[in-house]
Amino acid sequence: MTSRTVIKLTLALGGLVLFGAGIRFNADALRWTGIALVAVAWLLRFWKAPAKES
């Protein structure tokens, strides 16, 4: 796994945990932070890797 993949998975998993905690404790700030982290992980999907030099 590349470091970018690990970052994306960590952001997505952390976002899901925060979203779930926001729903469980009825905390809007946690819920929106979780949504934002999942959105950032989704946007990183479209980030192009730098070209390798030969």
mmJSON file of the N, C-alpha and C atoms, coordinates in Angstrom:
{"data_MODEL":{"atom_site":{
"group_PDB":["ATOM","ATOM","ATOM","ATOM","ATOM","ATOM","ATOM","ATOM","ATOM","ATOM","ATOM","ATOM","ATOM","ATOM","ATOM","ATOM","ATOM","ATOM","ATOM","ATOM","ATOM","ATOM","ATOM","ATOM","ATOM","ATOM","ATOM","ATOM","ATOM","ATOM","ATOM","ATOM","ATOM","ATOM","ATOM","ATOM","ATOM","ATOM","ATOM","ATOM","ATOM","ATOM","ATOM","ATOM","ATOM","ATOM","ATOM","ATOM","ATOM","ATOM","ATOM","ATOM","ATOM","ATOM","ATOM","ATOM","ATOM","ATOM","ATOM","ATOM","ATOM","ATOM","ATOM","ATOM","ATOM","ATOM","ATOM","ATOM","ATOM","ATOM","ATOM","ATOM","ATOM","ATOM","ATOM","ATOM","ATOM","ATOM","ATOM","ATOM","ATOM","ATOM","ATOM","ATOM","ATOM","ATOM","ATOM","ATOM","ATOM","ATOM","ATOM","ATOM","ATOM","ATOM","ATOM","ATOM","ATOM","ATOM","ATOM","ATOM","ATOM","ATOM","ATOM","ATOM","ATOM","ATOM","ATOM","ATOM","ATOM","ATOM","ATOM","ATOM","ATOM","ATOM","ATOM","ATOM","ATOM","ATOM","ATOM","ATOM","ATOM","ATOM","ATOM","ATOM","ATOM","ATOM","ATOM","ATOM","ATOM","ATOM","ATOM","ATOM","ATOM","ATOM","ATOM","ATOM","ATOM","ATOM","ATOM","ATOM","ATOM","ATOM","ATOM","ATOM","ATOM","ATOM","ATOM","ATOM","ATOM","ATOM","ATOM","ATOM","ATOM","ATOM","ATOM","ATOM","ATOM","ATOM","ATOM","ATOM","ATOM","ATOM"],
"id":[1,2,3,4,5,6,7,8,9,10,11,12,13,14,15,16,17,18,19,20,21,22,23,24,25,26,27,28,29,30,31,32,33,34,35,36,37,38,39,40,41,42,43,44,45,46,47,48,49,50,51,52,53,54,55,56,57,58,59,60,61,62,63,64,65,66,67,68,69,70,71,72,73,74,75,76,77,78,79,80,81,82,83,84,85,86,87,88,89,90,91,92,93,94,95,96,97,98,99,100,101,102,103,104,105,106,107,108,109,110,111,112,113,114,115,116,117,118,119,120,121,122,123,124,125,126,127,128,129,130,131,132,133,134,135,136,137,138,139,140,141,142,143,144,145,146,147,148,149,150,151,152,153,154,155,156,157,158,159,160,161,162],
"type_symbol":["N","C","C","N","C","C","N","C","C","N","C","C","N","C","C","N","C","C","N","C","C","N","C","C","N","C","C","N","C","C","N","C","C","N","C","C","N","C","C","N","C","C","N","C","C","N","C","C","N","C","C","N","C","C","N","C","C","N","C","C","N","C","C","N","C","C","N","C","C","N","C","C","N","C","C","N","C","C","N","C","C","N","C","C","N","C","C","N","C","C","N","C","C","N","C","C","N","C","C","N","C","C","N","C","C","N","C","C","N","C","C","N","C","C","N","C","C","N","C","C","N","C","C","N","C","C","N","C","C","N","C","C","N","C","C","N","C","C","N","C","C","N","C","C","N","C","C","N","C","C","N","C","C","N","C","C","N","C","C","N","C","C"],
"label_atom_id":["N","CA","C","N","CA","C","N","CA","C","N","CA","C","N","CA","C","N","CA","C","N","CA","C","N","CA","C","N","CA","C","N","CA","C","N","CA","C","N","CA","C","N","CA","C","N","CA","C","N","CA","C","N","CA","C","N","CA","C","N","CA","C","N","CA","C","N","CA","C","N","CA","C","N","CA","C","N","CA","C","N","CA","C","N","CA","C","N","CA","C","N","CA","C","N","CA","C","N","CA","C","N","CA","C","N","CA","C","N","CA","C","N","CA","C","N","CA","C","N","CA","C","N","CA","C","N","CA","C","N","CA","C","N","CA","C","N","CA","C","N","CA","C","N","CA","C","N","CA","C","N","CA","C","N","CA","C","N","CA","C","N","CA","C","N","CA","C","N","CA","C","N","CA","C","N","CA","C","N","CA","C","N","CA","C","N","CA","C"],
"label_alt_id":[null,null,null,null,null,null,null,null,null,null,null,null,null,null,null,null,null,null,null,null,null,null,null,null,null,null,null,null,null,null,null,null,null,null,null,null,null,null,null,null,null,null,null,null,null,null,null,null,null,null,null,null,null,null,null,null,null,null,null,null,null,null,null,null,null,null,null,null,null,null,null,null,null,null,null,null,null,null,null,null,null,null,null,null,null,null,null,null,null,null,null,null,null,null,null,null,null,null,null,null,null,null,null,null,null,null,null,null,null,null,null,null,null,null,null,null,null,null,null,null,null,null,null,null,null,null,null,null,null,null,null,null,null,null,null,null,null,null,null,null,null,null,null,null,null,null,null,null,null,null,null,null,null,null,null,null,null,null,null,null,null,null],
"label_comp_id":["MET","MET","MET","THR","THR","THR","SER","SER","SER","ARG","ARG","ARG","THR","THR","THR","VAL","VAL","VAL","ILE","ILE","ILE","LYS","LYS","LYS","LEU","LEU","LEU","THR","THR","THR","LEU","LEU","LEU","ALA","ALA","ALA","LEU","LEU","LEU","GLY","GLY","GLY","GLY","GLY","GLY","LEU","LEU","LEU","VAL","VAL","VAL","LEU","LEU","LEU","PHE","PHE","PHE","GLY","GLY","GLY","ALA","ALA","ALA","GLY","GLY","GLY","ILE","ILE","ILE","ARG","ARG","ARG","PHE","PHE","PHE","ASN","ASN","ASN","ALA","ALA","ALA","ASP","ASP","ASP","ALA","ALA","ALA","LEU","LEU","LEU","ARG","ARG","ARG","TRP","TRP","TRP","THR","THR","THR","GLY","GLY","GLY","ILE","ILE","ILE","ALA","ALA","ALA","LEU","LEU","LEU","VAL","VAL","VAL","ALA","ALA","ALA","VAL","VAL","VAL","ALA","ALA","ALA","TRP","TRP","TRP","LEU","LEU","LEU","LEU","LEU","LEU","ARG","ARG","ARG","PHE","PHE","PHE","TRP","TRP","TRP","LYS","LYS","LYS","ALA","ALA","ALA","PRO","PRO","PRO","ALA","ALA","ALA","LYS","LYS","LYS","GLU","GLU","GLU","SER","SER","SER"],
"label_asym_id":["A","A","A","A","A","A","A","A","A","A","A","A","A","A","A","A","A","A","A","A","A","A","A","A","A","A","A","A","A","A","A","A","A","A","A","A","A","A","A","A","A","A","A","A","A","A","A","A","A","A","A","A","A","A","A","A","A","A","A","A","A","A","A","A","A","A","A","A","A","A","A","A","A","A","A","A","A","A","A","A","A","A","A","A","A","A","A","A","A","A","A","A","A","A","A","A","A","A","A","A","A","A","A","A","A","A","A","A","A","A","A","A","A","A","A","A","A","A","A","A","A","A","A","A","A","A","A","A","A","A","A","A","A","A","A","A","A","A","A","A","A","A","A","A","A","A","A","A","A","A","A","A","A","A","A","A","A","A","A","A","A","A"],
"label_entity_id":["1","1","1","1","1","1","1","1","1","1","1","1","1","1","1","1","1","1","1","1","1","1","1","1","1","1","1","1","1","1","1","1","1","1","1","1","1","1","1","1","1","1","1","1","1","1","1","1","1","1","1","1","1","1","1","1","1","1","1","1","1","1","1","1","1","1","1","1","1","1","1","1","1","1","1","1","1","1","1","1","1","1","1","1","1","1","1","1","1","1","1","1","1","1","1","1","1","1","1","1","1","1","1","1","1","1","1","1","1","1","1","1","1","1","1","1","1","1","1","1","1","1","1","1","1","1","1","1","1","1","1","1","1","1","1","1","1","1","1","1","1","1","1","1","1","1","1","1","1","1","1","1","1","1","1","1","1","1","1","1","1","1"],
"label_seq_id":[1,1,1,2,2,2,3,3,3,4,4,4,5,5,5,6,6,6,7,7,7,8,8,8,9,9,9,10,10,10,11,11,11,12,12,12,13,13,13,14,14,14,15,15,15,16,16,16,17,17,17,18,18,18,19,19,19,20,20,20,21,21,21,22,22,22,23,23,23,24,24,24,25,25,25,26,26,26,27,27,27,28,28,28,29,29,29,30,30,30,31,31,31,32,32,32,33,33,33,34,34,34,35,35,35,36,36,36,37,37,37,38,38,38,39,39,39,40,40,40,41,41,41,42,42,42,43,43,43,44,44,44,45,45,45,46,46,46,47,47,47,48,48,48,49,49,49,50,50,50,51,51,51,52,52,52,53,53,53,54,54,54],
"pdbx_PDB_ins_code":[null,null,null,null,null,null,null,null,null,null,null,null,null,null,null,null,null,null,null,null,null,null,null,null,null,null,null,null,null,null,null,null,null,null,null,null,null,null,null,null,null,null,null,null,null,null,null,null,null,null,null,null,null,null,null,null,null,null,null,null,null,null,null,null,null,null,null,null,null,null,null,null,null,null,null,null,null,null,null,null,null,null,null,null,null,null,null,null,null,null,null,null,null,null,null,null,null,null,null,null,null,null,null,null,null,null,null,null,null,null,null,null,null,null,null,null,null,null,null,null,null,null,null,null,null,null,null,null,null,null,null,null,null,null,null,null,null,null,null,null,null,null,null,null,null,null,null,null,null,null,null,null,null,null,null,null,null,null,null,null,null,null],
"Cartn_x":[0.849,0.0,0.881,0.505,1.256,0.825,1.631,1.3,0.025,-0.206,-1.436,-2.669,-2.584,-3.703,-3.978,-2.92,-3.073,-3.721,-3.317,-3.897,-5.388,-5.73,-7.133,-7.983,-7.481,-8.227,-8.376,-7.321,-7.373,-8.386,-8.39,-9.356,-10.789,-10.997,-12.348,-12.824,-11.966,-12.353,-12.57,-11.681,-11.857,-13.131,-13.438,-14.668,-15.899,-15.874,-17.019,-17.193,-16.074,-16.151,-16.724,-16.233,-16.75,-18.218,-18.586,-19.972,-20.874,-20.435,-21.208,-21.312,-20.21,-20.234,-21.15,-21.152,-22.031,-23.493,-23.825,-25.207,-25.547,-24.631,-24.878,-25.078,-24.243,-24.295,-25.049,-25.664,-26.431,-25.607,-24.38,-23.45,-23.237,-23.789,-23.689,-22.25,-21.407,-20.018,-19.271,-19.464,-18.823,-19.338,-20.637,-21.243,-20.69,-20.626,-20.128,-18.63,-17.884,-16.452,-16.244,-17.038,-16.961,-17.289,-18.315,-18.679,-17.542,-16.927,-15.823,-14.626,-14.307,-13.175,-13.43,-14.634,-14.963,-14.917,-15.353,-15.301,-13.858,-12.982,-11.565,-10.954,-11.272,-10.772,-11.276,-12.52,-13.081,-12.381,-12.111,-11.43,-9.996,-9.334,-7.971,-7.919,-9.049,-9.122,-8.772,-9.061,-8.838,-7.5,-6.722,-5.424,-4.428,-3.81,-2.888,-1.548,-1.011,0.312,1.363,2.421,3.472,4.123,4.495,5.128,6.502,6.791,8.095,9.129,10.295,11.374,12.153,12.478,13.224,14.689],
"Cartn_y":[-1.19,0.0,1.236,2.184,3.435,4.313,5.31,6.206,7.004,7.305,8.012,7.169,5.881,4.991,4.919,4.853,4.809,6.1,7.228,8.518,8.556,8.119,8.135,7.214,6.026,5.092,5.613,6.233,6.784,7.92,8.793,9.891,9.367,8.399,7.86,7.144,6.338,5.602,6.549,7.53,8.528,9.332,9.657,10.377,9.578,8.283,7.432,7.298,7.202,7.109,8.397,9.541,10.823,11.018,10.614,10.73,9.88,8.648,7.77,8.317,8.873,9.463,10.688,11.453,12.615,12.241,11.146,10.676,10.116,9.329,8.684,9.705,10.748,11.739,12.999,12.983,14.114,15.407,15.293,16.425,16.81,17.954,18.399,18.631,19.161,19.447,18.163,17.108,15.825,15.27,15.379,14.856,15.569,16.884,17.644,17.459,17.289,17.008,15.651,14.677,13.365,13.421,14.169,14.332,15.008,16.002,16.714,15.793,14.946,14.032,13.012,12.493,11.557,12.265,13.516,14.279,14.524,14.825,15.027,13.728,12.606,11.316,11.027,11.376,11.162,12.062,13.317,14.232,13.789,13.207,12.716,11.591,10.975,9.922,10.465,11.716,12.322,13.038,13.033,13.677,12.803,13.334,12.556,12.383,11.197,10.919,11.63,12.112,12.749,11.726,12.197,11.318,10.885,9.603,9.086,9.41,9.841,10.145,8.875,8.678,7.466,7.717],
"Cartn_z":[0.0,0.0,0.0,-0.8,-0.821,0.345,0.623,1.73,1.419,0.152,-0.215,0.079,-0.181,0.099,1.594,2.374,3.827,4.327,3.787,4.185,3.839,2.634,2.223,3.094,3.374,4.217,5.641,6.16,7.513,7.595,6.603,6.583,6.485,5.611,5.435,6.698,7.29,8.494,9.671,9.811,10.871,10.678,9.431,9.148,9.488,9.183,9.524,11.033,11.754,13.215,13.798,13.313,13.815,13.447,12.247,11.832,12.721,12.976,13.853,15.269,15.773,17.116,17.138,16.066,15.991,16.012,15.352,15.375,16.76,17.324,18.621,19.733,19.756,20.824,20.431,19.255,18.744,18.757,18.224,18.168,16.704,16.341,14.949,14.506,15.39,15.022,14.659,15.418,15.1,13.786,13.598,12.372,11.139,11.167,10.022,9.816,10.903,10.766,10.107,10.484,9.849,8.374,8.021,6.609,5.84,6.452,5.798,5.574,6.548,6.383,5.277,5.204,4.128,2.769,2.724,1.472,1.037,1.981,1.648,1.132,1.768,1.299,-0.112,-0.381,-1.717,-2.744,-2.377,-3.3,-3.573,-2.598,-2.803,-3.832,-4.068,-5.084,-6.469,-6.7,-8.013,-8.117,-7.05,-7.046,-7.782,-8.814,-9.627,-8.912,-9.051,-8.496,-9.358,-8.734,-9.541,-10.481,-11.643,-12.63,-12.136,-12.301,-11.892,-12.954,-12.489,-13.439,-13.732,-14.997,-15.388,-15.44],
"occupancy":[1.0,1.0,1.0,1.0,1.0,1.0,1.0,1.0,1.0,1.0,1.0,1.0,1.0,1.0,1.0,1.0,1.0,1.0,1.0,1.0,1.0,1.0,1.0,1.0,1.0,1.0,1.0,1.0,1.0,1.0,1.0,1.0,1.0,1.0,1.0,1.0,1.0,1.0,1.0,1.0,1.0,1.0,1.0,1.0,1.0,1.0,1.0,1.0,1.0,1.0,1.0,1.0,1.0,1.0,1.0,1.0,1.0,1.0,1.0,1.0,1.0,1.0,1.0,1.0,1.0,1.0,1.0,1.0,1.0,1.0,1.0,1.0,1.0,1.0,1.0,1.0,1.0,1.0,1.0,1.0,1.0,1.0,1.0,1.0,1.0,1.0,1.0,1.0,1.0,1.0,1.0,1.0,1.0,1.0,1.0,1.0,1.0,1.0,1.0,1.0,1.0,1.0,1.0,1.0,1.0,1.0,1.0,1.0,1.0,1.0,1.0,1.0,1.0,1.0,1.0,1.0,1.0,1.0,1.0,1.0,1.0,1.0,1.0,1.0,1.0,1.0,1.0,1.0,1.0,1.0,1.0,1.0,1.0,1.0,1.0,1.0,1.0,1.0,1.0,1.0,1.0,1.0,1.0,1.0,1.0,1.0,1.0,1.0,1.0,1.0,1.0,1.0,1.0,1.0,1.0,1.0,1.0,1.0,1.0,1.0,1.0,1.0],
"B_iso_or_equiv":[0.0,0.0,0.0,0.0,0.0,0.0,0.0,0.0,0.0,0.0,0.0,0.0,0.0,0.0,0.0,0.0,0.0,0.0,0.0,0.0,0.0,0.0,0.0,0.0,0.0,0.0,0.0,0.0,0.0,0.0,0.0,0.0,0.0,0.0,0.0,0.0,0.0,0.0,0.0,0.0,0.0,0.0,0.0,0.0,0.0,0.0,0.0,0.0,0.0,0.0,0.0,0.0,0.0,0.0,0.0,0.0,0.0,0.0,0.0,0.0,0.0,0.0,0.0,0.0,0.0,0.0,0.0,0.0,0.0,0.0,0.0,0.0,0.0,0.0,0.0,0.0,0.0,0.0,0.0,0.0,0.0,0.0,0.0,0.0,0.0,0.0,0.0,0.0,0.0,0.0,0.0,0.0,0.0,0.0,0.0,0.0,0.0,0.0,0.0,0.0,0.0,0.0,0.0,0.0,0.0,0.0,0.0,0.0,0.0,0.0,0.0,0.0,0.0,0.0,0.0,0.0,0.0,0.0,0.0,0.0,0.0,0.0,0.0,0.0,0.0,0.0,0.0,0.0,0.0,0.0,0.0,0.0,0.0,0.0,0.0,0.0,0.0,0.0,0.0,0.0,0.0,0.0,0.0,0.0,0.0,0.0,0.0,0.0,0.0,0.0,0.0,0.0,0.0,0.0,0.0,0.0,0.0,0.0,0.0,0.0,0.0,0.0],
"pdbx_formal_charge":[null,null,null,null,null,null,null,null,null,null,null,null,null,null,null,null,null,null,null,null,null,null,null,null,null,null,null,null,null,null,null,null,null,null,null,null,null,null,null,null,null,null,null,null,null,null,null,null,null,null,null,null,null,null,null,null,null,null,null,null,null,null,null,null,null,null,null,null,null,null,null,null,null,null,null,null,null,null,null,null,null,null,null,null,null,null,null,null,null,null,null,null,null,null,null,null,null,null,null,null,null,null,null,null,null,null,null,null,null,null,null,null,null,null,null,null,null,null,null,null,null,null,null,null,null,null,null,null,null,null,null,null,null,null,null,null,null,null,null,null,null,null,null,null,null,null,null,null,null,null,null,null,null,null,null,null,null,null,null,null,null,null],
"auth_seq_id":[1,1,1,2,2,2,3,3,3,4,4,4,5,5,5,6,6,6,7,7,7,8,8,8,9,9,9,10,10,10,11,11,11,12,12,12,13,13,13,14,14,14,15,15,15,16,16,16,17,17,17,18,18,18,19,19,19,20,20,20,21,21,21,22,22,22,23,23,23,24,24,24,25,25,25,26,26,26,27,27,27,28,28,28,29,29,29,30,30,30,31,31,31,32,32,32,33,33,33,34,34,34,35,35,35,36,36,36,37,37,37,38,38,38,39,39,39,40,40,40,41,41,41,42,42,42,43,43,43,44,44,44,45,45,45,46,46,46,47,47,47,48,48,48,49,49,49,50,50,50,51,51,51,52,52,52,53,53,53,54,54,54],
"auth_comp_id":["MET","MET","MET","THR","THR","THR","SER","SER","SER","ARG","ARG","ARG","THR","THR","THR","VAL","VAL","VAL","ILE","ILE","ILE","LYS","LYS","LYS","LEU","LEU","LEU","THR","THR","THR","LEU","LEU","LEU","ALA","ALA","ALA","LEU","LEU","LEU","GLY","GLY","GLY","GLY","GLY","GLY","LEU","LEU","LEU","VAL","VAL","VAL","LEU","LEU","LEU","PHE","PHE","PHE","GLY","GLY","GLY","ALA","ALA","ALA","GLY","GLY","GLY","ILE","ILE","ILE","ARG","ARG","ARG","PHE","PHE","PHE","ASN","ASN","ASN","ALA","ALA","ALA","ASP","ASP","ASP","ALA","ALA","ALA","LEU","LEU","LEU","ARG","ARG","ARG","TRP","TRP","TRP","THR","THR","THR","GLY","GLY","GLY","ILE","ILE","ILE","ALA","ALA","ALA","LEU","LEU","LEU","VAL","VAL","VAL","ALA","ALA","ALA","VAL","VAL","VAL","ALA","ALA","ALA","TRP","TRP","TRP","LEU","LEU","LEU","LEU","LEU","LEU","ARG","ARG","ARG","PHE","PHE","PHE","TRP","TRP","TRP","LYS","LYS","LYS","ALA","ALA","ALA","PRO","PRO","PRO","ALA","ALA","ALA","LYS","LYS","LYS","GLU","GLU","GLU","SER","SER","SER"],
"auth_asym_id":["A","A","A","A","A","A","A","A","A","A","A","A","A","A","A","A","A","A","A","A","A","A","A","A","A","A","A","A","A","A","A","A","A","A","A","A","A","A","A","A","A","A","A","A","A","A","A","A","A","A","A","A","A","A","A","A","A","A","A","A","A","A","A","A","A","A","A","A","A","A","A","A","A","A","A","A","A","A","A","A","A","A","A","A","A","A","A","A","A","A","A","A","A","A","A","A","A","A","A","A","A","A","A","A","A","A","A","A","A","A","A","A","A","A","A","A","A","A","A","A","A","A","A","A","A","A","A","A","A","A","A","A","A","A","A","A","A","A","A","A","A","A","A","A","A","A","A","A","A","A","A","A","A","A","A","A","A","A","A","A","A","A"],
"auth_atom_id":["N","CA","C","N","CA","C","N","CA","C","N","CA","C","N","CA","C","N","CA","C","N","CA","C","N","CA","C","N","CA","C","N","CA","C","N","CA","C","N","CA","C","N","CA","C","N","CA","C","N","CA","C","N","CA","C","N","CA","C","N","CA","C","N","CA","C","N","CA","C","N","CA","C","N","CA","C","N","CA","C","N","CA","C","N","CA","C","N","CA","C","N","CA","C","N","CA","C","N","CA","C","N","CA","C","N","CA","C","N","CA","C","N","CA","C","N","CA","C","N","CA","C","N","CA","C","N","CA","C","N","CA","C","N","CA","C","N","CA","C","N","CA","C","N","CA","C","N","CA","C","N","CA","C","N","CA","C","N","CA","C","N","CA","C","N","CA","C","N","CA","C","N","CA","C","N","CA","C","N","CA","C","N","CA","C","N","CA","C"],
"pdbx_PDB_model_num":[1,1,1,1,1,1,1,1,1,1,1,1,1,1,1,1,1,1,1,1,1,1,1,1,1,1,1,1,1,1,1,1,1,1,1,1,1,1,1,1,1,1,1,1,1,1,1,1,1,1,1,1,1,1,1,1,1,1,1,1,1,1,1,1,1,1,1,1,1,1,1,1,1,1,1,1,1,1,1,1,1,1,1,1,1,1,1,1,1,1,1,1,1,1,1,1,1,1,1,1,1,1,1,1,1,1,1,1,1,1,1,1,1,1,1,1,1,1,1,1,1,1,1,1,1,1,1,1,1,1,1,1,1,1,1,1,1,1,1,1,1,1,1,1,1,1,1,1,1,1,1,1,1,1,1,1,1,1,1,1,1,1]
}}}
